[in-house]
C-alpha cells in the first residue's frame, strides 16, 4: 500500500466527500496533506497528497485501520 493517499481515498477514510478534503487542505484547516499546484506538476488541475501516517495520527487510529478503510476490507 502506498504511503500517499489522494483526496478520494482520504474521504473514504474520514467519511466525507473528496471536495471537502481538497478545500480543507487548500485552506490549511487540515494539515495532514498538501496541495500540488497545477503549475508545480505541469498538469491542468491541482492534486492533493495526503500522508497516510499523518492522517492516522490526526484521526488517532492505527495506520492499518486507514488501510482497511481505503480498501474496504
Secondary structure, DSSP 8 states (H G I E B T S, - for coil): --SEE-HHHHHHHHTS-HHHHHHHHHTTS--SEEEE-HHHHTSSS-EEEEEHHHHHHHHTS-HHHHHHHHHT-
